[in-house]
Amino acid sequence: MTTPAPPKAPASAPVRRAGPSKPLPWRAAAVCILLSILWGGTPASIRVAGDSVPPIFGAAIRFWLASLFMLGWCVARGERLWPRRGEWRPCGLLGVFLFVQIALYHTGVAATNASHAALFINTFVFWTAIIEHFVTRDDRLTGVRWAGLAVAATGVCTVLLTAGQVASGNGTPATLRGDLITAFSGFLLGAKIVATKRTTKRVPPGTLILWHDILGAAMLLALAVGIESFDPSRLTTEAVLALLYQGLLVGGFCFGAQTALLERYSASRVTAFNAATPVWGVAIAVLMLGDPLSPWLFVAAGAVAVGIVLINKRPGATVGRPLQEGG
């Protein structure tokens, strides 16, 4: 005589979890497009603020505002405000990285026009890929991603080689000096992103970004006081709005919104919209500031955008990078 089998428990309905590969709903996609536009407008806003604020002072104000946002971010999310004993050194090193990269970026934007700056600062994407392939070996390049590097590099070289071919526009002309400074700032931004990504394994992201903002802003302010002259009475309404845009919208809202998106959705889906950032940057600079429009400028911006898409192509990858920063 056999023992009857115990009755089977009723099958429970499968529990749906919001995984990282979940498709973007239209609201999330709209936020991604908005972030791309806001990042693209950063060089133009720096040019607007530069009419009454010297570049390093403008950078210092921008990151003091970003520090205030990050303070509120950490409090709202319950993250530690004070680094522990072993965490001050990496926060300080990234603060120095921020100081040098942003000082060069604002100086470069002041020396060229916003449309060129929008292209060159976004070269950070392929510098990040090269560093992670050859130096840290965290993320190896595939044939498709090498092709993306080649396409993006072609776009950048097109800007340099056709700088004198202006079709229309009477805004600020581009200069080779400003372009090269901004391009070097893009390289430093790529290196800083790699360093930040590795450091977040030891320091909570919110704490790290808060103190890298505070320390970087303090160094920028010290440099500005030493080498620039700033008369606050010359501040225009446009300059104040441009500084608030850079500090609170770009340095604050964009960081918080993309971090929230990366916690819910695939990084490849979220960051795919970043490919449009250089195109938005060129369009905003041409339409709002009247930057000189070369017949090759949008071709170059499109090449950089396609290159960014291909560089971010990771077969089967669903886990996002801890942080993504713009210029």
Secondary structure as the mmCIF struct_conf table of DSSP 4:
data_model
#
loop_
_struct_conf.conf_type_id
_struct_conf.id
_struct_conf.beg_label_comp_id
_struct_conf.beg_label_asym_id
_struct_conf.beg_label_seq_id
_struct_conf.end_label_comp_id
_struct_conf.end_label_asym_id
_struct_conf.end_label_seq_id
HELX_LH_PP_P HELX_LH_PP_P1 THR A 2 ARG A 16
TURN_TY1_P TURN_TY1_P1 PRO A 20 SER A 21
HELX_LH_PP_P HELX_LH_PP_P2 LYS A 22 PRO A 25
HELX_RH_AL_P HELX_RH_AL_P1 TRP A 26 GLY A 40
TURN_TY1_P TURN_TY1_P2 GLY A 41 GLY A 41
HELX_RH_AL_P HELX_RH_AL_P2 THR A 42 ALA A 49
TURN_TY1_P TURN_TY1_P3 GLY A 50 SER A 52
BEND BEND1 VAL A 53 VAL A 53
HELX_RH_AL_P HELX_RH_AL_P3 PRO A 55 ARG A 77
TURN_TY1_P TURN_TY1_P4 GLY A 78 GLY A 78
BEND BEND2 LEU A 81 TRP A 82
HELX_RH_3T_P HELX_RH_3T_P1 ARG A 85 GLU A 87
HELX_RH_AL_P HELX_RH_AL_P4 TRP A 88 ALA A 111
BEND BEND3 THR A 112 THR A 112
HELX_RH_AL_P HELX_RH_AL_P5 ALA A 114 ILE A 121
TURN_TY1_P TURN_TY1_P5 ASN A 122 THR A 123
HELX_RH_AL_P HELX_RH_AL_P6 PHE A 124 PHE A 134
TURN_TY1_P TURN_TY1_P6 VAL A 135 VAL A 135
BEND BEND4 THR A 136 THR A 136
BEND BEND5 ASP A 138 ASP A 139
HELX_RH_AL_P HELX_RH_AL_P7 GLY A 143 LEU A 161
TURN_TY1_P TURN_TY1_P7 THR A 162 GLY A 164
STRN STRN1 SER A 168 SER A 168
BEND BEND6 GLY A 171 GLY A 171
HELX_LH_PP_P HELX_LH_PP_P3 THR A 172 ALA A 174
HELX_RH_AL_P HELX_RH_AL_P8 LEU A 176 THR A 199
TURN_TY1_P TURN_TY1_P8 THR A 200 ARG A 202
BEND BEND7 VAL A 203 VAL A 203
HELX_RH_AL_P HELX_RH_AL_P9 PRO A 205 ILE A 227
HELX_RH_3T_P HELX_RH_3T_P2 PRO A 232 ARG A 234
HELX_RH_AL_P HELX_RH_AL_P10 THR A 237 LEU A 244
HELX_RH_PI_P HELX_RH_PI_P1 TYR A 245 CYS A 254
HELX_RH_AL_P HELX_RH_AL_P11 PHE A 255 ARG A 264
BEND BEND8 TYR A 265 TYR A 265
HELX_RH_AL_P HELX_RH_AL_P12 ALA A 267 THR A 271
HELX_RH_3T_P HELX_RH_3T_P3 ALA A 272 ALA A 276
HELX_RH_AL_P HELX_RH_AL_P13 THR A 277 LEU A 289
STRN STRN2 LEU A 293 LEU A 293
TURN_TY1_P TURN_TY1_P9 PRO A 295 TRP A 296
HELX_RH_AL_P HELX_RH_AL_P14 LEU A 297 ILE A 311
TURN_TY1_P TURN_TY1_P10 ASN A 312 ASN A 312
TURN_TY1_P TURN_TY1_P11 PRO A 315 GLY A 316
HELX_LH_PP_P HELX_LH_PP_P4 VAL A 319 ARG A 321
BEND BEND9 PRO A 322 PRO A 322
#
